[in-house]
């Protein structure tokens, strides 16, 4: 795996990508392979001050297990309450997601950092 350096994350978007990639143990080639995007596209998104297309952002966000809002802007709508803390329901859901991820990781043998839990409320 290629080393991710601070030179690579010169924009807020690049910083978020690098942070999440490090957490997941991924490099640019891993994101390329899993997203179907070209290596140059993935690399330039982390290094250049421009936003990717919606389709490209969605592919990268999916690989990184985050929302496109988080990838592009650093927050998800409704993530923060008036005082900057997560609303009680959001905090509870985050806690449940973490517990589900830990339980799955224990059963599967996968590291918990590689488990992505998505909850859809309809």
Secondary structure by P-SEA (a helix, b strand, c coil): cccccccccccaaaaaaaaaaaaacccaaaaaaaacccaaaaaaaacccccccaaaaaaaaaaacccccccccccccccccccccccaaaaaaaaaaaaaaaaaaaaaccccccbbbbbbcc
